[in-house]
């Protein structure tokens, strides 16, 4: 593993174009890592699970209709409204 000092020395020698390219690569990697984490969290759910989530100070109860890589499509019991929710916001209900 490289030290911060070594990274700074490397970065000092890059052009603006190279720095922007490096930034884009880092942004893509962070995006991928976040997506992988969401995907792992979504693995604990399945279609048909009863779930709830908090929306503007009110708890919404529903059922999972579709599971995507990093989110779930929820149909609320109360009004059949369709929601796309990240796994961090979901809570399983029994």
C-alpha positions in Angstrom: 0.0 0.0 0.0 1.2 3.4 -0.9 1.5 6.3 1.6 -0.4 9.6 1.3 3.0 11.3 0.6 3.7 8.9 -2.3 0.2 9.6 -3.8 0.7 13.4 -3.5 4.1 13.1 -5.2 2.4 11.1 -8.0 -0.5 13.6 -8.3 1.8 16.6 -8.4 3.3 15.4 -11.7 -0.1 15.0 -13.5 -1.5 17.4 -16.0 -5.0 18.9 -15.6 -6.3 16.4 -18.2 -4.7 13.5 -16.4 -6.1 14.7 -13.0 -9.6 14.9 -14.5 -9.2 11.4 -15.9 -8.0 10.1 -12.6 -11.0 11.8 -10.8 -13.4 10.2 -13.3 -11.9 6.8 -12.6 -12.1 7.3 -8.8 -15.8 8.5 -9.1 -16.7 5.4 -11.2 -15.0 3.1 -8.7 -16.8 4.7 -5.8 -20.1 4.5 -7.7 -19.4 0.7 -8.4 -18.5 0.1 -4.7 -21.7 1.8 -3.5 -23.8 -0.2 -6.0 -22.2 -3.5 -4.8 -23.0 -2.7 -1.2 -26.7 -1.9 -2.2 -26.8 -5.2 -4.2 -25.6 -7.2 -1.1 -28.2 -5.5 1.1 -30.9 -6.2 -1.5 -30.0 -9.9 -1.3 -31.8 -10.2 2.0 -35.2 -9.4 0.3 -37.3 -11.3 -2.1 -40.4 -10.5 -4.2 -43.5 -10.7 -2.0 -41.8 -9.6 1.2 -43.8 -7.3 3.4 -41.7 -4.2 4.1 -42.1 -0.7 5.4 -40.1 2.6 5.1 -40.3 6.1 6.5 -41.4 8.8 4.1 -41.7 12.4 5.3 -42.4 11.4 8.9 -44.9 8.7 8.0 -44.3 5.0 7.8 -45.4 3.4 4.5 -46.3 -0.3 4.5 -46.2 -2.4 1.3 -45.0 -5.4 -0.6 -42.0 -5.8 -2.8 -43.0 -6.2 -6.4 -39.6 -6.0 -8.1 -36.0 -6.1 -7.0 -33.3 -4.2 -8.9 -29.6 -4.2 -8.3 -29.7 -1.4 -5.7 -33.4 -0.8 -5.0 -36.8 -2.4 -4.7 -40.1 -1.5 -6.2 -42.7 -1.3 -3.4 -46.5 -1.1 -3.8 -48.1 0.5 -0.7 -51.0 -1.2 0.9 -52.9 2.0 1.6 -53.2 3.5 -1.9 -51.3 1.1 -4.3 -48.8 3.8 -4.9 -45.5 2.5 -6.5 -42.2 3.5 -4.8 -38.6 2.8 -5.6 -36.6 2.5 -2.4 -33.0 1.9 -1.5 -32.3 -1.0 0.8 -31.0 1.2 3.6 -34.5 2.6 4.0 -36.4 -0.7 4.0 -37.5 -2.6 7.1 -39.0 -6.1 6.9 -42.4 -6.5 8.4 -44.0 -9.8 9.4 
